[in-house]
């Protein structure tokens, strides 16, 4: 939650204008946040301790009178103050401390200690305005700017960090319960990665990449399967599968009966291997609910096989006839591929390998069932469609796809 203390007109080249928010309105913003959401850590900006009084481009964002209030009233309440070097000089000059431009690390440490004496429990003096050589002396030209040093002074002494602006990252880490030193160290790592992975934007100093460690799924919760089926690299093979000539000829009733009988035999042999794959999925999982779902899938397949046998009998096929047949090369290739994935990879990979069959039959049957052009009366294949749009199969399909 944010209380805006000043508005700036700025771009990557620098601050071009500043408009200060009236104090009474700032108070209303803070009260609104505290009364509703609550506060774990207060990270302040251009009106209070934590962040910017002088921008990186040299603009003074905080009025001089407010700096006196800052030092006298807020410093004693501050957990960690994170000024940059221009801010540190401004603070010390306002407090009546004579400071010279630092020439080495010892000078920077001395400035941080002077500020620490004014009340903050910790002071992190950021050195982005003072690049150092490898010998930690002030660099004279661009070729010598090897190190950016941040100096942390506090209850445990002096700690040196090499990084850049950190205050928001530090505040977030403190809110999560980290110690100050750990919060600063982790913030350094976060900012360093943000700088390394940032994208050039504008003609000046663009923003860092704040989301380098944030991973967002490309689909909404529950939308994984529609996301897969909508991918361009999936659509062509999916169409070849679900709109195959075999399927289309089932729909219009022109499929030769011998072709369908051969499919029924192979489908029975396939279901045996598919049951094995689901049993393997139960073994691969360490989650009791997932194990239960896989076991239920095997039970459902057992019932499906019984119905399959009864359906086959209507076409003159007995169990002995079916079990005496050899697997077609395509049946063997797909089922052993699925089982190989199950053996060599993890539970999720096995679920993905089984997914085309699990949802494909249901999607094909649903499309044919809803298509007014599908032959119903007198069709040899309409019962097959009805079997795969039945509630039992739809429930199995939903269960197997994790819904």
C-alpha atoms as one frame of an Amber mdcrd trajectory, in Angstrom:
protein
   0.000   0.000   0.000   1.269   3.480  -0.852   0.938   7.030   0.423   2.195
   9.374  -2.297   4.289  12.220  -0.877   5.374  13.862  -4.138   4.661  13.617
  -7.835   7.513  13.891 -10.305   7.677  14.642 -13.992  10.519  12.403 -15.073
  11.817   9.939 -17.601  14.970   7.885 -17.949  16.981  11.084 -18.468  16.083
  12.631 -15.110  13.584  14.529 -12.959  12.090  17.539 -14.726   9.590  18.707
 -12.135   8.363  17.989  -8.595   4.926  18.574  -7.060   4.711  18.020  -3.290
   1.582  16.455  -1.835  -0.024  18.574   0.950   0.885  17.118   4.389  -2.743
  16.767   5.512  -3.485  14.663   2.449  -0.382  12.510   3.055  -1.698  11.916
   6.583  -5.080  10.846   5.228  -3.388   8.359   2.907  -1.332   6.868   5.737
  -4.350   6.655   8.048  -6.373   4.921   5.329  -3.696   2.242   4.938  -3.132
   1.684   8.660  -6.829   1.485   9.496  -7.559  -1.156   6.861  -4.738  -3.470
   5.779  -2.312  -2.867   8.627   1.454  -2.353   8.542   4.434  -4.656   9.132
   7.144  -2.310   7.866   6.986   1.346   6.855   9.200   2.138   3.884   9.320
   5.888   3.311  10.233   7.925   0.279  10.821  11.572  -0.468   9.216  12.923
   2.702  10.608  10.509   5.292  13.694   8.469   6.218  14.104   5.460   4.052
  14.534   6.605   0.519  15.021   9.559  -1.752  15.675  13.161  -0.693  18.056
  13.803  -3.582  17.421  11.846  -6.781  20.154  10.025  -8.656  20.134  12.863
 -11.188  20.818  15.467  -8.458  17.360  16.962  -7.888  16.516  17.812  -4.251
  13.106  16.224  -3.677  12.669  17.215  -0.020  12.371  20.854   1.191  15.128
  22.015   3.570  12.729  22.640   6.471  11.505  19.074   6.193  15.074  17.768
   6.450  15.431  19.363   9.894  12.203  17.654  10.991  13.500  14.445   9.497
  16.706  14.546  11.540  15.184  15.659  14.839  11.915  13.714  14.834  12.152
  10.689  12.591  15.785   9.578  12.766  15.372   8.291  16.355  12.435   6.140
  15.155  14.199   4.775  12.084  15.278   1.140  11.814  17.442   1.645   8.729
  18.257   4.783   6.768  19.439   4.334   3.164  20.774   7.653   1.841  22.852
   8.013  -1.270  26.007  10.149  -1.048  24.375  13.480  -2.057  21.650  12.851
   0.545  24.247  11.980   3.179  26.104  15.229   2.529  22.842  17.201   2.660
  21.834  15.552   5.951  25.175  16.178   7.606  25.421  19.762   6.361  21.912
  20.453   7.675  22.939  18.920  11.024  25.973  21.231  11.140  28.607  18.595
  10.411  31.434  19.651   8.108  31.952  17.019   5.420  34.332  16.818   2.499
  33.872  14.897  -0.695  34.932  11.310   0.078  38.043   9.976  -1.601  38.110
   6.415  -0.284  36.163   3.827   1.676  37.245   5.229   5.052  35.680   8.589
   4.169  32.409   6.903   3.222  32.414   4.908   6.479  33.017   8.104   8.468
  29.994   9.758   6.831  27.815   6.748   7.628  28.963   6.794  11.270  28.153
  10.513  11.597  24.614   9.867  10.358  24.269   6.825  12.638  25.050   9.056
  15.623  21.921  11.089  14.794  19.566   8.254  15.762  18.899   5.570  13.128
  19.619   2.041  14.373  21.233   1.243  11.033  22.554   3.368   8.177  23.160
   1.995   4.692  25.150   4.584   2.763  24.782   3.816  -0.932  27.806   4.441
  -3.108  26.266   4.636  -6.556  27.426   8.251  -6.900  30.991   7.316  -5.996
  32.317   4.444  -8.140  35.636   3.109  -6.871  38.685   1.529  -8.417  39.659
  -2.046  -7.605  41.890  -0.531  -4.895  38.756   1.081  -3.411  39.833   4.632
  -4.186  37.642   7.202  -5.927  37.830   6.548  -9.670  39.090   9.347 -11.878
  37.633   8.185 -15.187  35.173   5.657 -16.627  37.783   2.941 -17.136  38.472
   2.818 -13.379  34.828   2.501 -12.248  34.970  -1.116 -11.137  33.113  -1.168
  -7.800  29.958   0.361  -6.368  30.252   0.117  -2.591  27.448   0.379  -0.038
  28.425   0.809   3.614  26.154  -0.564   6.354  26.744   0.861   9.849  24.721
  -0.365  12.807  24.592  -2.328  16.006  27.111  -4.919  14.817  29.639  -2.476
  13.358  30.500  -1.765   9.723  29.634  -4.051   6.789  30.545  -3.325   3.160
  28.242  -4.259   0.269  28.775  -3.892  -3.460  25.489  -3.068  -5.208  23.025
  -0.205  -5.840  19.633   1.165  -4.655  18.046  -1.197  -2.195  15.511   0.396
   0.134  12.314  -1.201  -1.172  13.895  -4.647  -1.344  15.256  -4.209   2.187
  11.825  -3.165   3.494  10.202  -6.237   1.945  12.831  -8.492   3.491  12.390
  -6.887   6.914   8.626  -7.385   6.639   9.245 -11.093   6.070  11.161 -11.309
   9.358  14.799 -11.148   8.235  17.501  -9.510  10.333  18.789  -6.185   9.023
  22.108  -7.602   7.811  20.421 -10.522   6.049  17.767  -8.204   4.591  20.479
  -5.981   3.111  22.510  -8.912   1.763  19.478 -10.481   0.092  18.379  -7.113
  -1.269  21.826  -6.665  -2.837  21.486  -9.996  -4.618  17.966  -9.125  -5.771
  18.998  -5.714  -7.141  22.133  -7.108  -8.786  20.052  -9.676 -10.674  17.520
  -6.976 -11.547  20.241  -4.850 -13.119  21.803  -7.759 -15.011  18.467  -8.845
 -16.504  17.043  -5.384 -17.222  16.058  -4.225 -20.698  17.265  -0.926 -22.143
  14.399   1.554 -22.106  14.630   5.180 -23.144  17.794   7.218 -23.662  18.901
   7.391 -20.027  19.024   5.102 -17.018  16.034   2.816 -17.397  14.342   0.715
 -14.707  15.730  -2.541 -13.394  13.913  -5.826 -13.923  11.958  -6.262 -10.687
  10.431  -9.564 -11.815  13.541 -11.626 -12.578  12.621 -14.269  -9.997   8.862
 -14.132 -10.478   7.346 -16.850 -12.624   3.829 -16.406 -13.981   1.863 -19.249
 -15.536   0.681 -18.485 -19.081  -2.830 -19.681 -18.238  -5.458 -19.011 -15.585
  -6.083 -21.534 -12.781  -7.928 -24.495 -14.266  -7.073 -23.399 -17.808  -4.056
 -25.599 -18.509  -5.725 -27.943 -21.000  -7.423 -25.170 -23.044  -4.058 -23.383
 -23.060  -2.352 -26.488 -24.459  -4.982 -27.097 -27.120  -4.826 -23.450 -28.210
  -1.071 -23.489 -28.842  -0.104 -23.170 -32.500   2.342 -26.084 -32.266  -0.417
 -28.310 -30.865  -3.343 -27.427 -33.116  -2.190 -29.222 -36.270  -1.448 -32.661
 -34.699  -4.512 -32.307 -32.454  -6.716 -31.714 -35.488  -5.123 -34.677 -37.286
  -6.026 -36.807 -34.276  -9.529 -35.597 -33.384 -10.704 -34.943 -36.980  -9.089
 -37.952 -38.604 -10.879 -39.466 -41.601 -11.761 -42.451 -39.396 -13.657 -40.131
 -37.019 -15.367 -38.234 -39.819 -16.565 -41.462 -41.439 -17.895 -42.677 -38.100
 -19.926 -39.470 -37.988 -21.554 -39.947 -41.399 -21.837 -43.731 -41.064 -19.619
 -44.518 -44.063 -16.824 -46.211 -42.100 -16.433 -49.882 -43.179 -17.490 -52.168
 -40.340 -14.274 -54.222 -40.565 -12.253 -51.051 -39.906 -14.333 -50.342 -36.820
 -14.013 -53.928 -35.550 -10.235 -53.756 -35.963 -10.223 -50.488 -34.016 -12.317
 -52.087 -31.234  -9.821 -54.944 -30.918  -6.868 -52.561 -30.749  -8.710 -50.291
 -28.329  -9.233 -53.222 -25.950  -5.514 -54.045 -26.083  -4.754 -50.381 -25.600
  -6.989 -50.108 -22.513  -5.033 -52.906 -20.826  -1.804 -50.925 -21.208  -3.560
 -47.697 -20.248  -4.677 -49.317 -16.983  -1.054 -50.305 -16.346   0.027 -46.709
 -16.969  -2.500 -45.400 -14.442  -1.341 -47.983 -11.907   2.208 -46.781 -12.541
   1.028 -43.203 -11.946  -0.251 -44.248  -8.524   3.168 -45.722  -7.744   4.995
 -42.606  -9.001   3.032 -40.253  -6.741   3.684 -39.522  -3.070   0.396 -37.641
  -2.697  -2.431 -39.715  -1.271  -5.151 -37.786  -3.195  -3.232 -38.301  -6.462
  -2.724 -41.975  -5.666  -6.450 -42.258  -5.007  -7.309 -40.602  -8.326  -5.023
 -42.962 -10.229  -6.497 -45.990  -8.465  -9.999 -44.757  -9.283  -8.953 -44.374
 -12.921  -7.887 -48.034 -12.961 -11.251 -49.050 -11.484 -13.043 -46.931 -14.094
 -10.971 -48.501 -16.868 -11.893 -51.938 -15.566 -15.570 -51.049 -15.933 -14.906
 -49.477 -19.333 -13.250 -52.700 -20.499 -16.331 -54.694 -19.417 -18.564 -52.367
 -21.451 -16.083 -52.580 -24.293 -16.376 -56.376 -24.329 -20.179 -56.208 -24.377
 -19.988 -53.685 -27.208 -17.621 -55.963 -29.126 -20.066 -58.863 -28.805 -22.607
 -56.839 -30.780 -20.137 -57.018 -33.668 -19.510 -60.750 -33.290 -16.250 -60.357
 -31.363 -15.673 -62.600 -28.334 -13.041 -62.083 -25.635 -10.971 -64.985 -26.958
 -11.005 -63.431 -30.433  -9.831 -60.102 -29.045  -7.144 -61.399 -26.699  -5.799
 -63.671 -29.438  -4.991 -60.676 -31.639  -1.581 -59.017 -31.719  -1.120 -55.368
 -30.995  -0.889 -53.159 -34.048   2.405 -51.323 -34.427   0.675 -48.016 -33.631
  -0.854 -49.465 -30.446   2.493 -50.786 -29.286   4.316 -47.564 -30.159   1.956
 -45.291 -28.241   1.377 -47.468 -25.177   5.060 -48.293 -24.717   5.917 -44.640
 -25.180   3.526 -43.791 -22.336   4.928 -46.541 -20.108   8.496 -45.524 -20.927
   7.716 -41.934 -19.921   6.227 -43.280 -16.707   9.333 -45.325 -15.952  11.949
 -42.733 -16.856  10.293 -39.452 -15.850   8.069 -38.081 -13.098   4.360 -38.256
 -12.288   3.500 -35.073 -14.204   5.248 -36.225 -17.381   3.261 -39.466 -17.241
  -0.003 -37.552 -16.850   0.833 -35.437 -19.915   1.709 -38.556 -21.918  -1.699
 -40.075 -21.075  -3.614 -36.834 -21.626  -4.302 -37.068 -25.406  -6.155 -40.341
 -24.990  -7.855 -39.334 -21.756  -9.445 -36.183 -23.154  -9.363 -36.998 -26.876
 -12.143 -39.606 -26.866 -14.395 -37.347 -24.821 -13.760 -34.304 -27.024 -14.352
 -36.307 -30.221 -17.558 -37.852 -28.895 -18.870 -34.518 -27.586 -18.298 -32.855
 -30.956 -20.038 -35.672 -32.837 -22.877 -35.728 -30.302 -23.515 -31.990 -30.696
 -23.096 -31.925 -34.494 -26.549 -32.051 -36.151 -24.944 -33.632 -39.220 -23.829
 -36.728 -37.300 -25.859 -39.758 -38.356 -27.955 -41.041 -35.461 -30.812 -43.218
 -36.684 -29.495 -46.438 -38.183 -25.861 -45.606 -37.388 -23.649 -48.495 -36.322
 -21.449 -46.068 -34.430 -23.890 -43.847 -32.538 -23.676 -46.045 -29.440 -19.921
 -45.462 -29.351 -20.585 -41.709 -29.311 -23.132 -42.097 -26.502 -20.717 -44.194
 -24.432 -18.070 -41.476 -24.496 -20.408 -38.586 -23.653 -21.951 -40.538 -20.780
 -21.625 -39.005 -17.327 -19.357 -41.789 -16.054 -16.781 -41.214 -18.768 -16.959
 -37.427 -18.474 -16.353 -37.710 -14.732 -13.367 -39.981 -15.364 -12.006 -37.509
 -17.907 -12.361 -34.605 -15.464 -10.793 -36.629 -12.651  -7.880 -37.735 -14.784
  -7.184 -34.175 -15.931  -7.090 -32.935 -12.330 -10.370 -31.030 -12.271
